Amino acid sequence: MASAALQASVEELKLSTEKISSHVRRIEAVEKDLKALGDASASKDDLSRLRAEVKKIYDGLHVEFLDLRSHVWGYA
């Protein structure tokens, strides 16, 4: 009877270990995906530089529009 109880405990431990191993593999997969997303995403500094560049382009286009308007319509 003690041997059967021991065998049942060993089987239960084996199943628990397999579940834990499965969870560890899932966690590792999520960490890998998270790292890949972090590597592929833009940083706050990247966005700030891009925003500044777009603003410069927009401002330049606005100045060119005003120059063109003053040339076409004779505005000063």
mmJSON file of the N, C-alpha and C atoms, coordinates in Angstrom:
{"data_MODEL":{"atom_site":{
"group_PDB":["ATOM","ATOM","ATOM","ATOM","ATOM","ATOM","ATOM","ATOM","ATOM","ATOM","ATOM","ATOM","ATOM","ATOM","ATOM","ATOM","ATOM","ATOM","ATOM","ATOM","ATOM","ATOM","ATOM","ATOM","ATOM","ATOM","ATOM","ATOM","ATOM","ATOM","ATOM","ATOM","ATOM","ATOM","ATOM","ATOM","ATOM","ATOM","ATOM","ATOM","ATOM","ATOM","ATOM","ATOM","ATOM","ATOM","ATOM","ATOM","ATOM","ATOM","ATOM","ATOM","ATOM","ATOM","ATOM","ATOM","ATOM","ATOM","ATOM","ATOM","ATOM","ATOM","ATOM","ATOM","ATOM","ATOM","ATOM","ATOM","ATOM","ATOM","ATOM","ATOM","ATOM","ATOM","ATOM","ATOM","ATOM","ATOM","ATOM","ATOM","ATOM","ATOM","ATOM","ATOM","ATOM","ATOM","ATOM","ATOM","ATOM","ATOM","ATOM","ATOM","ATOM","ATOM","ATOM","ATOM","ATOM","ATOM","ATOM","ATOM","ATOM","ATOM","ATOM","ATOM","ATOM","ATOM","ATOM","ATOM","ATOM","ATOM","ATOM","ATOM","ATOM","ATOM","ATOM","ATOM","ATOM","ATOM","ATOM","ATOM","ATOM","ATOM","ATOM","ATOM","ATOM","ATOM","ATOM","ATOM","ATOM","ATOM","ATOM","ATOM","ATOM","ATOM","ATOM","ATOM","ATOM","ATOM","ATOM","ATOM","ATOM","ATOM","ATOM","ATOM","ATOM","ATOM","ATOM","ATOM","ATOM","ATOM","ATOM","ATOM","ATOM","ATOM","ATOM","ATOM","ATOM","ATOM","ATOM","ATOM","ATOM","ATOM","ATOM","ATOM","ATOM","ATOM","ATOM","ATOM","ATOM","ATOM","ATOM","ATOM","ATOM","ATOM","ATOM","ATOM","ATOM","ATOM","ATOM","ATOM","ATOM","ATOM","ATOM","ATOM","ATOM","ATOM","ATOM","ATOM","ATOM","ATOM","ATOM","ATOM","ATOM","ATOM","ATOM","ATOM","ATOM","ATOM","ATOM","ATOM","ATOM","ATOM","ATOM","ATOM","ATOM","ATOM","ATOM","ATOM","ATOM","ATOM","ATOM","ATOM","ATOM","ATOM","ATOM","ATOM","ATOM","ATOM","ATOM","ATOM","ATOM","ATOM","ATOM","ATOM","ATOM","ATOM","ATOM","ATOM"],
"id":[1,2,3,4,5,6,7,8,9,10,11,12,13,14,15,16,17,18,19,20,21,22,23,24,25,26,27,28,29,30,31,32,33,34,35,36,37,38,39,40,41,42,43,44,45,46,47,48,49,50,51,52,53,54,55,56,57,58,59,60,61,62,63,64,65,66,67,68,69,70,71,72,73,74,75,76,77,78,79,80,81,82,83,84,85,86,87,88,89,90,91,92,93,94,95,96,97,98,99,100,101,102,103,104,105,106,107,108,109,110,111,112,113,114,115,116,117,118,119,120,121,122,123,124,125,126,127,128,129,130,131,132,133,134,135,136,137,138,139,140,141,142,143,144,145,146,147,148,149,150,151,152,153,154,155,156,157,158,159,160,161,162,163,164,165,166,167,168,169,170,171,172,173,174,175,176,177,178,179,180,181,182,183,184,185,186,187,188,189,190,191,192,193,194,195,196,197,198,199,200,201,202,203,204,205,206,207,208,209,210,211,212,213,214,215,216,217,218,219,220,221,222,223,224,225,226,227,228],
"type_symbol":["N","C","C","N","C","C","N","C","C","N","C","C","N","C","C","N","C","C","N","C","C","N","C","C","N","C","C","N","C","C","N","C","C","N","C","C","N","C","C","N","C","C","N","C","C","N","C","C","N","C","C","N","C","C","N","C","C","N","C","C","N","C","C","N","C","C","N","C","C","N","C","C","N","C","C","N","C","C","N","C","C","N","C","C","N","C","C","N","C","C","N","C","C","N","C","C","N","C","C","N","C","C","N","C","C","N","C","C","N","C","C","N","C","C","N","C","C","N","C","C","N","C","C","N","C","C","N","C","C","N","C","C","N","C","C","N","C","C","N","C","C","N","C","C","N","C","C","N","C","C","N","C","C","N","C","C","N","C","C","N","C","C","N","C","C","N","C","C","N","C","C","N","C","C","N","C","C","N","C","C","N","C","C","N","C","C","N","C","C","N","C","C","N","C","C","N","C","C","N","C","C","N","C","C","N","C","C","N","C","C","N","C","C","N","C","C","N","C","C","N","C","C","N","C","C","N","C","C"],
"label_atom_id":["N","CA","C","N","CA","C","N","CA","C","N","CA","C","N","CA","C","N","CA","C","N","CA","C","N","CA","C","N","CA","C","N","CA","C","N","CA","C","N","CA","C","N","CA","C","N","CA","C","N","CA","C","N","CA","C","N","CA","C","N","CA","C","N","CA","C","N","CA","C","N","CA","C","N","CA","C","N","CA","C","N","CA","C","N","CA","C","N","CA","C","N","CA","C","N","CA","C","N","CA","C","N","CA","C","N","CA","C","N","CA","C","N","CA","C","N","CA","C","N","CA","C","N","CA","C","N","CA","C","N","CA","C","N","CA","C","N","CA","C","N","CA","C","N","CA","C","N","CA","C","N","CA","C","N","CA","C","N","CA","C","N","CA","C","N","CA","C","N","CA","C","N","CA","C","N","CA","C","N","CA","C","N","CA","C","N","CA","C","N","CA","C","N","CA","C","N","CA","C","N","CA","C","N","CA","C","N","CA","C","N","CA","C","N","CA","C","N","CA","C","N","CA","C","N","CA","C","N","CA","C","N","CA","C","N","CA","C","N","CA","C","N","CA","C","N","CA","C","N","CA","C","N","CA","C","N","CA","C","N","CA","C","N","CA","C"],
"label_alt_id":[null,null,null,null,null,null,null,null,null,null,null,null,null,null,null,null,null,null,null,null,null,null,null,null,null,null,null,null,null,null,null,null,null,null,null,null,null,null,null,null,null,null,null,null,null,null,null,null,null,null,null,null,null,null,null,null,null,null,null,null,null,null,null,null,null,null,null,null,null,null,null,null,null,null,null,null,null,null,null,null,null,null,null,null,null,null,null,null,null,null,null,null,null,null,null,null,null,null,null,null,null,null,null,null,null,null,null,null,null,null,null,null,null,null,null,null,null,null,null,null,null,null,null,null,null,null,null,null,null,null,null,null,null,null,null,null,null,null,null,null,null,null,null,null,null,null,null,null,null,null,null,null,null,null,null,null,null,null,null,null,null,null,null,null,null,null,null,null,null,null,null,null,null,null,null,null,null,null,null,null,null,null,null,null,null,null,null,null,null,null,null,null,null,null,null,null,null,null,null,null,null,null,null,null,null,null,null,null,null,null,null,null,null,null,null,null,null,null,null,null,null,null,null,null,null,null,null,null],
"label_comp_id":["MET","MET","MET","ALA","ALA","ALA","SER","SER","SER","ALA","ALA","ALA","ALA","ALA","ALA","LEU","LEU","LEU","GLN","GLN","GLN","ALA","ALA","ALA","SER","SER","SER","VAL","VAL","VAL","GLU","GLU","GLU","GLU","GLU","GLU","LEU","LEU","LEU","LYS","LYS","LYS","LEU","LEU","LEU","SER","SER","SER","THR","THR","THR","GLU","GLU","GLU","LYS","LYS","LYS","ILE","ILE","ILE","SER","SER","SER","SER","SER","SER","HIS","HIS","HIS","VAL","VAL","VAL","ARG","ARG","ARG","ARG","ARG","ARG","ILE","ILE","ILE","GLU","GLU","GLU","ALA","ALA","ALA","VAL","VAL","VAL","GLU","GLU","GLU","LYS","LYS","LYS","ASP","ASP","ASP","LEU","LEU","LEU","LYS","LYS","LYS","ALA","ALA","ALA","LEU","LEU","LEU","GLY","GLY","GLY","ASP","ASP","ASP","ALA","ALA","ALA","SER","SER","SER","ALA","ALA","ALA","SER","SER","SER","LYS","LYS","LYS","ASP","ASP","ASP","ASP","ASP","ASP","LEU","LEU","LEU","SER","SER","SER","ARG","ARG","ARG","LEU","LEU","LEU","ARG","ARG","ARG","ALA","ALA","ALA","GLU","GLU","GLU","VAL","VAL","VAL","LYS","LYS","LYS","LYS","LYS","LYS","ILE","ILE","ILE","TYR","TYR","TYR","ASP","ASP","ASP","GLY","GLY","GLY","LEU","LEU","LEU","HIS","HIS","HIS","VAL","VAL","VAL","GLU","GLU","GLU","PHE","PHE","PHE","LEU","LEU","LEU","ASP","ASP","ASP","LEU","LEU","LEU","ARG","ARG","ARG","SER","SER","SER","HIS","HIS","HIS","VAL","VAL","VAL","TRP","TRP","TRP","GLY","GLY","GLY","TYR","TYR","TYR","ALA","ALA","ALA"],
"label_asym_id":["A","A","A","A","A","A","A","A","A","A","A","A","A","A","A","A","A","A","A","A","A","A","A","A","A","A","A","A","A","A","A","A","A","A","A","A","A","A","A","A","A","A","A","A","A","A","A","A","A","A","A","A","A","A","A","A","A","A","A","A","A","A","A","A","A","A","A","A","A","A","A","A","A","A","A","A","A","A","A","A","A","A","A","A","A","A","A","A","A","A","A","A","A","A","A","A","A","A","A","A","A","A","A","A","A","A","A","A","A","A","A","A","A","A","A","A","A","A","A","A","A","A","A","A","A","A","A","A","A","A","A","A","A","A","A","A","A","A","A","A","A","A","A","A","A","A","A","A","A","A","A","A","A","A","A","A","A","A","A","A","A","A","A","A","A","A","A","A","A","A","A","A","A","A","A","A","A","A","A","A","A","A","A","A","A","A","A","A","A","A","A","A","A","A","A","A","A","A","A","A","A","A","A","A","A","A","A","A","A","A","A","A","A","A","A","A","A","A","A","A","A","A","A","A","A","A","A","A"],
"label_entity_id":["1","1","1","1","1","1","1","1","1","1","1","1","1","1","1","1","1","1","1","1","1","1","1","1","1","1","1","1","1","1","1","1","1","1","1","1","1","1","1","1","1","1","1","1","1","1","1","1","1","1","1","1","1","1","1","1","1","1","1","1","1","1","1","1","1","1","1","1","1","1","1","1","1","1","1","1","1","1","1","1","1","1","1","1","1","1","1","1","1","1","1","1","1","1","1","1","1","1","1","1","1","1","1","1","1","1","1","1","1","1","1","1","1","1","1","1","1","1","1","1","1","1","1","1","1","1","1","1","1","1","1","1","1","1","1","1","1","1","1","1","1","1","1","1","1","1","1","1","1","1","1","1","1","1","1","1","1","1","1","1","1","1","1","1","1","1","1","1","1","1","1","1","1","1","1","1","1","1","1","1","1","1","1","1","1","1","1","1","1","1","1","1","1","1","1","1","1","1","1","1","1","1","1","1","1","1","1","1","1","1","1","1","1","1","1","1","1","1","1","1","1","1","1","1","1","1","1","1"],
"label_seq_id":[1,1,1,2,2,2,3,3,3,4,4,4,5,5,5,6,6,6,7,7,7,8,8,8,9,9,9,10,10,10,11,11,11,12,12,12,13,13,13,14,14,14,15,15,15,16,16,16,17,17,17,18,18,18,19,19,19,20,20,20,21,21,21,22,22,22,23,23,23,24,24,24,25,25,25,26,26,26,27,27,27,28,28,28,29,29,29,30,30,30,31,31,31,32,32,32,33,33,33,34,34,34,35,35,35,36,36,36,37,37,37,38,38,38,39,39,39,40,40,40,41,41,41,42,42,42,43,43,43,44,44,44,45,45,45,46,46,46,47,47,47,48,48,48,49,49,49,50,50,50,51,51,51,52,52,52,53,53,53,54,54,54,55,55,55,56,56,56,57,57,57,58,58,58,59,59,59,60,60,60,61,61,61,62,62,62,63,63,63,64,64,64,65,65,65,66,66,66,67,67,67,68,68,68,69,69,69,70,70,70,71,71,71,72,72,72,73,73,73,74,74,74,75,75,75,76,76,76],
"pdbx_PDB_ins_code":[null,null,null,null,null,null,null,null,null,null,null,null,null,null,null,null,null,null,null,null,null,null,null,null,null,null,null,null,null,null,null,null,null,null,null,null,null,null,null,null,null,null,null,null,null,null,null,null,null,null,null,null,null,null,null,null,null,null,null,null,null,null,null,null,null,null,null,null,null,null,null,null,null,null,null,null,null,null,null,null,null,null,null,null,null,null,null,null,null,null,null,null,null,null,null,null,null,null,null,null,null,null,null,null,null,null,null,null,null,null,null,null,null,null,null,null,null,null,null,null,null,null,null,null,null,null,null,null,null,null,null,null,null,null,null,null,null,null,null,null,null,null,null,null,null,null,null,null,null,null,null,null,null,null,null,null,null,null,null,null,null,null,null,null,null,null,null,null,null,null,null,null,null,null,null,null,null,null,null,null,null,null,null,null,null,null,null,null,null,null,null,null,null,null,null,null,null,null,null,null,null,null,null,null,null,null,null,null,null,null,null,null,null,null,null,null,null,null,null,null,null,null,null,null,null,null,null,null],
"Cartn_x":[0.83,0.0,0.878,1.937,2.849,3.521,3.839,4.48,3.538,2.264,1.28,1.109,1.087,0.964,2.179,3.348,4.577,4.539,4.101,4.014,3.032,1.893,0.919,1.522,2.274,2.92,3.944,4.674,5.682,4.992,3.875,3.129,2.581,2.07,1.544,2.648,3.813,4.959,5.394,5.361,5.735,4.78,3.465,2.483,2.666,2.908,3.138,4.381,5.429,6.669,6.442,5.658,5.359,4.56,3.598,2.823,3.726,4.599,5.525,6.433,6.926,7.797,7.048,5.793,4.968,4.789,4.518,4.358,5.661,6.768,8.07,8.312,7.984,8.162,7.27,6.038,5.14,5.672,6.171,6.74,7.947,8.799,9.977,9.559,8.5,8.013,7.475,6.745,6.215,7.359,8.371,9.525,10.25,10.368,11.02,10.217,8.89,8.034,8.103,8.116,8.198,9.506,10.589,11.881,11.866,11.29,11.211,10.374,9.272,8.449,9.206,9.931,10.723,11.794,12.427,13.461,12.876,11.645,11.037,10.305,10.016,9.231,10.139,9.52,10.262,10.356,11.462,11.633,11.009,10.878,10.337,11.23,12.54,13.467,13.297,13.097,12.868,11.631,10.564,9.328,9.515,10.261,10.505,11.299,12.324,13.109,12.256,11.428,10.564,9.549,8.983,8.021,8.686,9.9,10.621,10.904,11.272,11.559,10.295,9.176,7.915,7.505,7.718,7.385,8.221,9.518,10.369,9.869,9.49,8.979,7.693,6.795,5.526,5.76,6.635,6.935,7.532,8.412,9.006,7.96,7.027,5.959,5.058,4.806,3.964,4.639,5.935,6.681,6.652,6.85,6.812,5.431,4.382,3.022,2.812,3.289,3.141,3.913,5.107,5.892,5.17,4.618,3.898,2.653,1.932,0.728,1.071,2.152,2.524,2.987,3.606,4.049,2.849,1.899,0.745,-0.225,-0.52,-1.543,-0.954,0.33,0.963,0.845,0.624,0.566,1.966,2.054,3.353,3.469],
"Cartn_y":[-1.186,0.0,1.256,1.258,2.395,2.571,1.458,1.516,2.133,1.775,2.338,3.832,4.256,5.673,6.445,5.821,6.455,6.581,5.535,5.556,6.647,6.785,7.816,9.207,9.383,10.668,10.994,9.982,10.181,10.595,9.954,10.299,11.73,12.086,13.435,14.479,14.153,15.052,15.183,14.074,14.087,14.985,14.876,15.715,17.189,17.462,18.848,19.422,18.627,19.071,19.363,18.526,18.743,20.034,20.299,21.537,22.751,22.671,23.776,24.0,22.921,23.04,23.69,23.317,23.907,25.407,25.781,27.199,27.964,27.371,28.02,28.243,27.249,27.404,28.524,28.603,29.673,31.035,31.137,32.401,32.79,31.836,32.122,32.593,31.978,32.399,33.828,34.155,35.514,36.51,36.157,37.047,37.271,36.218,36.333,37.272,37.091,37.958,39.403,39.592,40.937,41.617,40.884,41.445,41.828,40.951,41.253,42.507,42.648,43.847,45.095,44.961,46.085,46.502,45.52,45.83,46.47,46.086,46.574,47.898,48.289,49.506,50.731,51.875,53.134,53.606,54.233,54.772,56.167,56.677,58.026,59.059,58.856,59.777,59.731,58.519,58.387,59.176,59.048,59.771,61.274,61.713,63.15,63.699,62.96,63.408,63.44,62.431,62.383,63.519,63.785,64.882,66.208,66.431,67.666,67.779,66.669,66.681,66.994,66.389,66.646,68.101,68.648,70.056,70.969,70.655,71.459,71.401,70.209,70.062,70.858,70.729,71.459,72.963,73.43,74.868,75.339,74.531,74.884,74.954,74.012,74.042,75.257,75.609,76.78,78.054,78.184,79.355,79.393,78.233,78.19,78.554,78.096,78.454,79.961,80.561,82.007,82.758,82.277,82.912,82.801,81.642,81.431,82.311,82.398,83.217,84.692,85.141,86.55,86.797,85.811,85.96,85.968,85.076,84.964,86.124,86.453,87.457,88.828,88.897,90.182,90.65,89.707,90.066,90.344,91.212,91.515,90.868],
"Cartn_z":[0.0,0.0,0.0,0.791,0.825,-0.526,-1.178,-2.491,-3.521,-3.46,-4.388,-4.14,-2.881,-2.549,-3.044,-2.886,-3.371,-4.884,-5.551,-7.021,-7.479,-6.784,-7.129,-6.924,-5.848,-5.59,-6.661,-7.102,-8.159,-9.455,-9.791,-11.008,-10.924,-9.758,-9.554,-9.68,-9.132,-9.247,-10.7,-11.424,-12.846,-13.631,-13.389,-14.08,-13.726,-12.462,-12.034,-12.699,-12.789,-13.425,-14.904,-15.568,-16.984,-17.171,-16.283,-16.359,-16.167,-15.183,-14.918,-16.122,-16.697,-17.877,-19.029,-19.198,-20.251,-20.015,-18.781,-18.452,-18.685,-18.33,-18.535,-20.026,-20.859,-22.31,-22.852,-22.348,-22.791,-22.37,-21.154,-20.671,-21.515,-21.836,-22.659,-24.046,-24.612,-25.927,-25.871,-24.818,-24.664,-24.493,-23.708,-23.539,-24.856,-25.659,-26.964,-27.872,-27.9,-28.712,-28.223,-26.922,-26.348,-26.735,-26.696,-27.093,-28.568,-29.406,-30.836,-31.078,-30.354,-30.489,-30.027,-28.935,-28.442,-29.433,-30.072,-31.057,-32.315,-32.665,-33.899,-33.719,-32.499,-32.28,-32.178,-32.459,-32.399,-30.946,-30.639,-29.29,-29.221,-28.031,-27.834,-28.518,-28.451,-29.113,-30.627,-31.174,-32.616,-33.031,-32.254,-32.571,-32.456,-31.465,-31.306,-32.488,-32.919,-34.077,-35.342,-35.53,-36.696,-36.676,-35.506,-35.371,-35.723,-35.256,-35.552,-37.051,-37.677,-39.104,-39.917,-39.532,-40.234,-40.056,-38.856,-38.62,-39.505,-39.656,-40.531,-41.97,-42.424,-43.792,-43.958,-42.997,-43.053,-43.068,-42.185,-42.136,-43.461,-44.043,-45.333,-46.428,-46.432,-47.43,-47.24,-45.994,-45.714,-46.228,-46.004,-46.486,-48.01,-48.643,-50.105,-50.622,-49.935,-50.33,-50.238,-49.15,-48.997,-50.075,-50.397,-51.464,-52.797,-53.086,-54.336,-54.383,-53.289,-53.229,-53.453,-52.83,-53.011,-54.447,-55.064,-56.452,-57.397,-57.193,-58.093,-57.888,-56.659,-56.367,-56.049,-55.965,-55.707,-54.275,-53.334,-51.917,-51.401,-50.465,-49.866,-48.527],
"occupancy":[1.0,1.0,1.0,1.0,1.0,1.0,1.0,1.0,1.0,1.0,1.0,1.0,1.0,1.0,1.0,1.0,1.0,1.0,1.0,1.0,1.0,1.0,1.0,1.0,1.0,1.0,1.0,1.0,1.0,1.0,1.0,1.0,1.0,1.0,1.0,1.0,1.0,1.0,1.0,1.0,1.0,1.0,1.0,1.0,1.0,1.0,1.0,1.0,1.0,1.0,1.0,1.0,1.0,1.0,1.0,1.0,1.0,1.0,1.0,1.0,1.0,1.0,1.0,1.0,1.0,1.0,1.0,1.0,1.0,1.0,1.0,1.0,1.0,1.0,1.0,1.0,1.0,1.0,1.0,1.0,1.0,1.0,1.0,1.0,1.0,1.0,1.0,1.0,1.0,1.0,1.0,1.0,1.0,1.0,1.0,1.0,1.0,1.0,1.0,1.0,1.0,1.0,1.0,1.0,1.0,1.0,1.0,1.0,1.0,1.0,1.0,1.0,1.0,1.0,1.0,1.0,1.0,1.0,1.0,1.0,1.0,1.0,1.0,1.0,1.0,1.0,1.0,1.0,1.0,1.0,1.0,1.0,1.0,1.0,1.0,1.0,1.0,1.0,1.0,1.0,1.0,1.0,1.0,1.0,1.0,1.0,1.0,1.0,1.0,1.0,1.0,1.0,1.0,1.0,1.0,1.0,1.0,1.0,1.0,1.0,1.0,1.0,1.0,1.0,1.0,1.0,1.0,1.0,1.0,1.0,1.0,1.0,1.0,1.0,1.0,1.0,1.0,1.0,1.0,1.0,1.0,1.0,1.0,1.0,1.0,1.0,1.0,1.0,1.0,1.0,1.0,1.0,1.0,1.0,1.0,1.0,1.0,1.0,1.0,1.0,1.0,1.0,1.0,1.0,1.0,1.0,1.0,1.0,1.0,1.0,1.0,1.0,1.0,1.0,1.0,1.0,1.0,1.0,1.0,1.0,1.0,1.0,1.0,1.0,1.0,1.0,1.0,1.0],
"B_iso_or_equiv":[0.0,0.0,0.0,0.0,0.0,0.0,0.0,0.0,0.0,0.0,0.0,0.0,0.0,0.0,0.0,0.0,0.0,0.0,0.0,0.0,0.0,0.0,0.0,0.0,0.0,0.0,0.0,0.0,0.0,0.0,0.0,0.0,0.0,0.0,0.0,0.0,0.0,0.0,0.0,0.0,0.0,0.0,0.0,0.0,0.0,0.0,0.0,0.0,0.0,0.0,0.0,0.0,0.0,0.0,0.0,0.0,0.0,0.0,0.0,0.0,0.0,0.0,0.0,0.0,0.0,0.0,0.0,0.0,0.0,0.0,0.0,0.0,0.0,0.0,0.0,0.0,0.0,0.0,0.0,0.0,0.0,0.0,0.0,0.0,0.0,0.0,0.0,0.0,0.0,0.0,0.0,0.0,0.0,0.0,0.0,0.0,0.0,0.0,0.0,0.0,0.0,0.0,0.0,0.0,0.0,0.0,0.0,0.0,0.0,0.0,0.0,0.0,0.0,0.0,0.0,0.0,0.0,0.0,0.0,0.0,0.0,0.0,0.0,0.0,0.0,0.0,0.0,0.0,0.0,0.0,0.0,0.0,0.0,0.0,0.0,0.0,0.0,0.0,0.0,0.0,0.0,0.0,0.0,0.0,0.0,0.0,0.0,0.0,0.0,0.0,0.0,0.0,0.0,0.0,0.0,0.0,0.0,0.0,0.0,0.0,0.0,0.0,0.0,0.0,0.0,0.0,0.0,0.0,0.0,0.0,0.0,0.0,0.0,0.0,0.0,0.0,0.0,0.0,0.0,0.0,0.0,0.0,0.0,0.0,0.0,0.0,0.0,0.0,0.0,0.0,0.0,0.0,0.0,0.0,0.0,0.0,0.0,0.0,0.0,0.0,0.0,0.0,0.0,0.0,0.0,0.0,0.0,0.0,0.0,0.0,0.0,0.0,0.0,0.0,0.0,0.0,0.0,0.0,0.0,0.0,0.0,0.0,0.0,0.0,0.0,0.0,0.0,0.0],
"pdbx_formal_charge":[null,null,null,null,null,null,null,null,null,null,null,null,null,null,null,null,null,null,null,null,null,null,null,null,null,null,null,null,null,null,null,null,null,null,null,null,null,null,null,null,null,null,null,null,null,null,null,null,null,null,null,null,null,null,null,null,null,null,null,null,null,null,null,null,null,null,null,null,null,null,null,null,null,null,null,null,null,null,null,null,null,null,null,null,null,null,null,null,null,null,null,null,null,null,null,null,null,null,null,null,null,null,null,null,null,null,null,null,null,null,null,null,null,null,null,null,null,null,null,null,null,null,null,null,null,null,null,null,null,null,null,null,null,null,null,null,null,null,null,null,null,null,null,null,null,null,null,null,null,null,null,null,null,null,null,null,null,null,null,null,null,null,null,null,null,null,null,null,null,null,null,null,null,null,null,null,null,null,null,null,null,null,null,null,null,null,null,null,null,null,null,null,null,null,null,null,null,null,null,null,null,null,null,null,null,null,null,null,null,null,null,null,null,null,null,null,null,null,null,null,null,null,null,null,null,null,null,null],
"auth_seq_id":[1,1,1,2,2,2,3,3,3,4,4,4,5,5,5,6,6,6,7,7,7,8,8,8,9,9,9,10,10,10,11,11,11,12,12,12,13,13,13,14,14,14,15,15,15,16,16,16,17,17,17,18,18,18,19,19,19,20,20,20,21,21,21,22,22,22,23,23,23,24,24,24,25,25,25,26,26,26,27,27,27,28,28,28,29,29,29,30,30,30,31,31,31,32,32,32,33,33,33,34,34,34,35,35,35,36,36,36,37,37,37,38,38,38,39,39,39,40,40,40,41,41,41,42,42,42,43,43,43,44,44,44,45,45,45,46,46,46,47,47,47,48,48,48,49,49,49,50,50,50,51,51,51,52,52,52,53,53,53,54,54,54,55,55,55,56,56,56,57,57,57,58,58,58,59,59,59,60,60,60,61,61,61,62,62,62,63,63,63,64,64,64,65,65,65,66,66,66,67,67,67,68,68,68,69,69,69,70,70,70,71,71,71,72,72,72,73,73,73,74,74,74,75,75,75,76,76,76],
"auth_comp_id":["MET","MET","MET","ALA","ALA","ALA","SER","SER","SER","ALA","ALA","ALA","ALA","ALA","ALA","LEU","LEU","LEU","GLN","GLN","GLN","ALA","ALA","ALA","SER","SER","SER","VAL","VAL","VAL","GLU","GLU","GLU","GLU","GLU","GLU","LEU","LEU","LEU","LYS","LYS","LYS","LEU","LEU","LEU","SER","SER","SER","THR","THR","THR","GLU","GLU","GLU","LYS","LYS","LYS","ILE","ILE","ILE","SER","SER","SER","SER","SER","SER","HIS","HIS","HIS","VAL","VAL","VAL","ARG","ARG","ARG","ARG","ARG","ARG","ILE","ILE","ILE","GLU","GLU","GLU","ALA","ALA","ALA","VAL","VAL","VAL","GLU","GLU","GLU","LYS","LYS","LYS","ASP","ASP","ASP","LEU","LEU","LEU","LYS","LYS","LYS","ALA","ALA","ALA","LEU","LEU","LEU","GLY","GLY","GLY","ASP","ASP","ASP","ALA","ALA","ALA","SER","SER","SER","ALA","ALA","ALA","SER","SER","SER","LYS","LYS","LYS","ASP","ASP","ASP","ASP","ASP","ASP","LEU","LEU","LEU","SER","SER","SER","ARG","ARG","ARG","LEU","LEU","LEU","ARG","ARG","ARG","ALA","ALA","ALA","GLU","GLU","GLU","VAL","VAL","VAL","LYS","LYS","LYS","LYS","LYS","LYS","ILE","ILE","ILE","TYR","TYR","TYR","ASP","ASP","ASP","GLY","GLY","GLY","LEU","LEU","LEU","HIS","HIS","HIS","VAL","VAL","VAL","GLU","GLU","GLU","PHE","PHE","PHE","LEU","LEU","LEU","ASP","ASP","ASP","LEU","LEU","LEU","ARG","ARG","ARG","SER","SER","SER","HIS","HIS","HIS","VAL","VAL","VAL","TRP","TRP","TRP","GLY","GLY","GLY","TYR","TYR","TYR","ALA","ALA","ALA"],
"auth_asym_id":["A","A","A","A","A","A","A","A","A","A","A","A","A","A","A","A","A","A","A","A","A","A","A","A","A","A","A","A","A","A","A","A","A","A","A","A","A","A","A","A","A","A","A","A","A","A","A","A","A","A","A","A","A","A","A","A","A","A","A","A","A","A","A","A","A","A","A","A","A","A","A","A","A","A","A","A","A","A","A","A","A","A","A","A","A","A","A","A","A","A","A","A","A","A","A","A","A","A","A","A","A","A","A","A","A","A","A","A","A","A","A","A","A","A","A","A","A","A","A","A","A","A","A","A","A","A","A","A","A","A","A","A","A","A","A","A","A","A","A","A","A","A","A","A","A","A","A","A","A","A","A","A","A","A","A","A","A","A","A","A","A","A","A","A","A","A","A","A","A","A","A","A","A","A","A","A","A","A","A","A","A","A","A","A","A","A","A","A","A","A","A","A","A","A","A","A","A","A","A","A","A","A","A","A","A","A","A","A","A","A","A","A","A","A","A","A","A","A","A","A","A","A","A","A","A","A","A","A"],
"auth_atom_id":["N","CA","C","N","CA","C","N","CA","C","N","CA","C","N","CA","C","N","CA","C","N","CA","C","N","CA","C","N","CA","C","N","CA","C","N","CA","C","N","CA","C","N","CA","C","N","CA","C","N","CA","C","N","CA","C","N","CA","C","N","CA","C","N","CA","C","N","CA","C","N","CA","C","N","CA","C","N","CA","C","N","CA","C","N","CA","C","N","CA","C","N","CA","C","N","CA","C","N","CA","C","N","CA","C","N","CA","C","N","CA","C","N","CA","C","N","CA","C","N","CA","C","N","CA","C","N","CA","C","N","CA","C","N","CA","C","N","CA","C","N","CA","C","N","CA","C","N","CA","C","N","CA","C","N","CA","C","N","CA","C","N","CA","C","N","CA","C","N","CA","C","N","CA","C","N","CA","C","N","CA","C","N","CA","C","N","CA","C","N","CA","C","N","CA","C","N","CA","C","N","CA","C","N","CA","C","N","CA","C","N","CA","C","N","CA","C","N","CA","C","N","CA","C","N","CA","C","N","CA","C","N","CA","C","N","CA","C","N","CA","C","N","CA","C","N","CA","C","N","CA","C","N","CA","C","N","CA","C","N","CA","C","N","CA","C"],
"pdbx_PDB_model_num":[1,1,1,1,1,1,1,1,1,1,1,1,1,1,1,1,1,1,1,1,1,1,1,1,1,1,1,1,1,1,1,1,1,1,1,1,1,1,1,1,1,1,1,1,1,1,1,1,1,1,1,1,1,1,1,1,1,1,1,1,1,1,1,1,1,1,1,1,1,1,1,1,1,1,1,1,1,1,1,1,1,1,1,1,1,1,1,1,1,1,1,1,1,1,1,1,1,1,1,1,1,1,1,1,1,1,1,1,1,1,1,1,1,1,1,1,1,1,1,1,1,1,1,1,1,1,1,1,1,1,1,1,1,1,1,1,1,1,1,1,1,1,1,1,1,1,1,1,1,1,1,1,1,1,1,1,1,1,1,1,1,1,1,1,1,1,1,1,1,1,1,1,1,1,1,1,1,1,1,1,1,1,1,1,1,1,1,1,1,1,1,1,1,1,1,1,1,1,1,1,1,1,1,1,1,1,1,1,1,1,1,1,1,1,1,1,1,1,1,1,1,1,1,1,1,1,1,1]
}}}
